[in-house]
Amino acid sequence: MSDVNVTKSTPAVFLLTGIPEHEDVHLWISIPLCLIYAILIMGNTGILFFIKTDPSLHEPMYIFLSMLAITDLGLSMTTMPTTLGAFLFNSREINHDACFTQLFFFHSLSYIESSVLVSMAFDRFIAIRDPLRYISILTPLRIAKLGLVCMLRGVALALPYPFLLKRYPYCRANVLSHSYCMHNEVMKLACADITVNNIYGLVIILSTVGLDSLLILLSYVMILKTVLSIASRMETLRALNTCVSHLCAVLLFYTPMVSLSLIHRFGNSSSHWLQILFGYIYLLVPPLMNPIVYSVKSKHLRMRIIRLFVK
């Protein structure tokens, strides 16, 4: 009988949240939100267009950049419908299946982006360590294989999330703190033992953020070791300058991701606003800033953009 009661009390939908207690200004907030989405979509599609149409940009660094742009676009498209729906139309309801599907794509694309950033660190190491063999080492076939590994890894790590969550009954308050679904938050709404989800989520964080951060750090240690052996200070600075864009992308991605994960796992009621803030930073800032950073720092890409406007 108790099982029947739990099943009957399971809510049919989750309720998304924009900015709690400020619903009256949601329409005004949606204006800059739409502008940010428009800029990040144009920026990332522009990056893809320039790399595809300009043969001089068909180099490993720019191919990896196109992978990053595709992942950023995917992340934005995954969360944009529910985010804009919550702010523009106060459309807060999302059913279980749609929520689980969204969080699968959200997390899998996040893990893919983390893997792409590791590949880009490896790319920078090869370019500085062995510039004469750079093109012969990172051939298009090897880059395609790396991209496939990144995609399969992200999908495999995120695939258990929907199945683990679907087996739980949800009989508590079904209000989420974001305008999109995340595994860490949805699992807390289950009225059952979520030890398996907790352990699996922690293992995934350690094997993605932890391992990938360590690999990126090791790559830059080897880059610094190589660069410091260069006699000319000008060449040293020029070599390090090629890594600035990637370092910015790493900081823009990992800082809000780690902060959000820690707040969800160890935060209390007083950290609710930080949770909301980092949720939107993680959602919007990396895909918005990555095209801008690379366009400013990459000479070839910058000149290609300038030539377009000059014409």
C-alpha positions as a printed Julia matrix, in Angstrom:
311×3 Matrix{Float64}:
  0.0    0.0     0.0
  2.82   2.43    0.78
  4.35   1.76   -2.64
  1.04   2.58   -4.3
  0.8    5.84   -2.34
  4.35   6.81   -3.34
  3.6    6.06   -6.99
  0.42   8.12   -6.9
  2.22  11.05   -5.31
  4.93  11.06   -7.98
  4.57  14.39   -9.84
  4.02  14.22  -13.61
  6.31  17.21  -14.22
  9.23  19.15  -12.81
  8.99  22.91  -12.41
 11.85  24.97  -13.81
 12.89  28.24  -12.2
 14.21  31.43  -13.74
 15.13  33.82  -10.92
 12.96  33.06   -7.88
 10.93  35.88   -6.32
 11.69  38.12   -9.33
  9.18  36.77  -11.82
  7.92  40.29  -12.51
 11.22  41.21  -14.23
 11.63  37.96  -16.18
 10.46  39.63  -19.37
 13.12  42.35  -19.01
 15.81  39.78  -18.24
 14.82  37.85  -21.35
 15.94  40.78  -23.57
 19.69  40.56  -22.73
 19.31  36.78  -22.54
 18.04  36.63  -26.13
 20.84  38.99  -27.18
 23.47  36.75  -25.54
 22.04  33.67  -27.25
 22.02  35.47  -30.61
 25.65  36.6   -30.22
 26.95  33.19  -29.14
 25.11  31.44  -31.97
 26.42  33.92  -34.56
 29.92  33.81  -33.06
 30.23  30.03  -33.09
 28.59  29.56  -36.49
 30.87  32.33  -37.8
 33.92  30.45  -36.52
 32.71  27.3   -38.29
 32.02  29.23  -41.51
 35.46  30.87  -41.61
 37.31  27.62  -40.87
 35.34  25.72  -43.51
 35.66  28.3   -46.3
 39.28  29.43  -45.78
 41.88  26.78  -46.8
 44.56  28.58  -44.76
 42.59  27.69  -41.6
 42.54  23.95  -42.36
 45.16  23.32  -39.68
 44.89  21.09  -36.57
 44.47  24.05  -34.18
 41.47  25.39  -36.1
 39.93  21.96  -36.61
 39.96  21.48  -32.83
 38.51  25.0   -32.49
 35.66  23.99  -34.81
 34.99  20.98  -32.54
 34.83  23.34  -29.57
 32.42  25.63  -31.44
 30.13  22.71  -32.38
 30.06  21.54  -28.75
 29.28  25.04  -27.49
 26.45  25.34  -30.01
 25.08  21.98  -28.9
 25.15  23.0   -25.24
 23.36  26.25  -26.02
 20.7   24.59  -28.18
 20.06  21.96  -25.49
 19.13  24.49  -22.8
 17.88  27.45  -24.87
 14.23  26.28  -25.35
 13.54  25.79  -21.63
 15.55  28.85  -20.53
 13.86  31.26  -22.92
 10.51  29.56  -22.3
 10.83  30.17  -18.56
 11.78  33.83  -18.94
  9.7   34.85  -21.97
  6.48  32.86  -21.5
  6.69  31.7   -17.86
  6.62  28.14  -19.24
  8.02  26.26  -16.26
  6.7   22.72  -16.63
  8.83  19.96  -18.1
  7.84  16.29  -17.95
 10.15  13.58  -16.66
 11.2   12.15  -20.02
 11.96  15.56  -21.5
 13.95  16.5   -18.39
 15.97  13.27  -18.44
 16.65  13.7   -22.17
 17.81  17.27  -21.67
 20.14  16.42  -18.81
 21.63  13.55  -20.86
 22.54  15.89  -23.73
 23.63  18.63  -21.33
 26.06  16.4   -19.43
 27.3   14.44  -22.43
 28.14  17.66  -24.3
 29.86  19.02  -21.19
 32.05  15.89  -21.01
 32.73  16.11  -24.75
 33.86  19.73  -24.36
 36.16  18.73  -21.51
 37.73  16.06  -23.75
 38.1   18.55  -26.61
 39.95  20.96  -24.3
 42.37  18.13  -23.41
 42.91  17.45  -27.13
 43.58  21.15  -27.71
 46.21  21.1   -24.92
 47.87  18.14  -26.67
 47.71  20.08  -29.94
 49.51  23.08  -28.38
 52.19  20.78  -26.92
 52.9   19.15  -30.31
 52.94  22.55  -32.06
 55.56  23.93  -29.65
 57.57  20.74  -29.02
 57.85  19.58  -32.63
 56.67  22.33  -35.01
 58.3   20.81  -38.11
 56.32  17.57  -37.73
 53.17  19.23  -36.38
 51.08  18.66  -39.51
 52.4   15.14  -40.08
 51.64  14.08  -36.49
 48.16  15.59  -36.25
 46.8   14.39  -39.59
 43.09  14.86  -40.42
 42.53  11.12  -39.85
 44.06  11.23  -36.36
 42.1   14.37  -35.5
 38.89  12.67  -36.66
 39.69   9.67  -34.45
 40.34  11.96  -31.48
 37.02  13.71  -32.11
 35.21  10.35  -32.27
 36.82   9.26  -28.98
 35.75  12.54  -27.35
 32.16  12.05  -28.52
 31.92   8.38  -27.51
 33.45   9.12  -24.11
 30.94  11.9   -23.37
 27.95   9.81  -24.48
 29.1    6.71  -22.55
 29.63   8.66  -19.31
 26.27  10.47  -19.43
 24.15   7.56  -20.75
 23.45   5.97  -17.31
 22.01   9.22  -15.89
 18.47   8.97  -17.4
 18.16   5.26  -16.52
 19.35   5.79  -12.94
 16.9    8.65  -12.44
 13.95   7.0   -14.19
 13.75   4.15  -11.68
 13.08   6.52   -8.74
  9.71   7.8    -7.52
  9.52  11.58   -7.05
  7.21  12.52   -4.21
  8.9   15.66   -2.86
  8.64  19.25   -4.01
  9.42  19.03   -7.71
 10.84  22.56   -8.15
 14.29  22.85   -9.76
 16.58  25.81   -9.11
 17.56  26.32  -12.77
 15.75  26.78  -16.05
 17.23  23.48  -17.27
 17.7   19.98  -15.84
 20.9   18.74  -14.18
 21.58  15.3   -12.71
 22.89  16.64   -9.38
 19.68  18.53   -8.75
 17.07  16.14  -10.12
 18.37  13.19   -8.07
 17.8   15.15   -4.83
 14.08  15.28   -5.58
 13.75  11.49   -5.46
 12.14   9.99   -2.37
 14.45   6.98   -2.36
 18.02   6.03   -1.56
 20.21   7.89   -4.11
 23.55   6.47   -2.93
 24.21   4.88   -6.34
 23.65   8.19   -8.14
 25.82  10.04   -5.64
 28.7    7.6    -6.04
 28.39   7.44   -9.83
 28.22  11.24  -10.12
 31.31  11.63   -7.95
 33.22   9.02   -9.98
 32.28  10.81  -13.2
 33.4   14.19  -11.86
 36.75  12.72  -10.81
 37.23  10.9   -14.13
 36.33  13.92  -16.26
 37.07  17.19  -14.49
 39.76  15.68  -12.27
 41.54  13.57  -14.9
 41.14  16.1   -17.73
 42.42  18.97  -15.56
 45.44  16.86  -14.61
 46.17  16.03  -18.27
 45.9   19.7   -19.24
 48.21  20.65  -16.37
 50.76  18.03  -17.44
 50.59  19.3   -21.02
 51.39  22.83  -19.9
 54.2   21.63  -17.63
 55.78  19.99  -20.68
 55.08  23.11  -22.76
 56.81  25.3   -20.17
 59.75  22.91  -20.04
 60.08  23.11  -23.83
 59.62  26.86  -23.99
 62.17  27.59  -21.25
 64.78  25.7   -23.23
 64.41  28.19  -26.1
 67.3   30.65  -26.11
 65.49  33.65  -27.55
 63.12  35.47  -25.21
 61.06  36.72  -28.17
 60.51  33.16  -29.4
 59.56  32.09  -25.88
 56.91  34.81  -25.63
 55.65  34.04  -29.13
 55.28  30.35  -28.27
 53.47  31.08  -25.0
 51.19  33.57  -26.77
 49.77  30.74  -28.89
 48.48  29.09  -25.67
 46.65  32.11  -24.24
 43.39  31.43  -26.08
 43.29  27.82  -24.93
 44.08  28.76  -21.33
 41.21  31.27  -21.38
 38.85  28.59  -22.74
 39.96  26.17  -20.0
 39.37  28.72  -17.23
 36.03  29.83  -18.69
 34.8   26.23  -18.8
 36.2   24.6   -15.66
 35.79  27.45  -13.14
 31.96  27.68  -13.24
 31.61  23.91  -13.84
 33.6   22.95  -10.73
 31.99  25.72   -8.66
 28.48  24.65   -9.66
 29.18  20.98   -8.95
 30.63  21.78   -5.5
 27.7   24.05   -4.59
 25.17  21.38   -5.63
 26.92  18.7    -3.59
 28.04  20.58   -0.49
 26.09  23.85   -0.5
 23.28  24.78    1.87
 20.29  27.08    1.68
 22.48  30.17    2.05
 24.33  29.32   -1.19
 21.13  29.25   -3.29
 21.89  32.49   -5.11
 25.45  31.38   -5.84
 24.01  28.2    -7.3
 21.76  30.21   -9.62
 24.58  32.62  -10.57
 27.1   29.92  -11.46
 24.38  27.97  -13.25
 23.89  30.81  -15.74
 27.61  31.61  -15.94
 28.34  27.99  -16.83
 25.49  27.99  -19.34
 26.24  31.25  -21.17
 29.79  32.55  -20.62
 31.98  29.81  -22.23
 30.06  29.59  -25.55
 29.79  33.4   -25.64
 33.45  34.18  -24.88
 35.3   31.38  -26.7
 34.69  32.79  -30.23
 35.59  36.3   -29.02
 38.83  35.17  -27.34
 39.98  33.11  -30.34
 39.02  35.84  -32.82
 41.07  38.41  -30.88
 44.1   36.21  -30.18
 44.36  34.26  -33.46
 46.02  36.4   -36.12
 44.85  34.31  -39.1
 41.26  34.15  -37.89
 41.27  37.85  -37.04
 42.55  38.78  -40.51
 39.92  36.56  -42.13
 37.17  38.38  -40.22
 38.65  41.79  -41.08
 38.79  40.87  -44.78
 35.09  39.99  -44.67
 34.14  43.41  -43.26
 36.52  45.26  -45.57
 34.83  43.67  -48.56
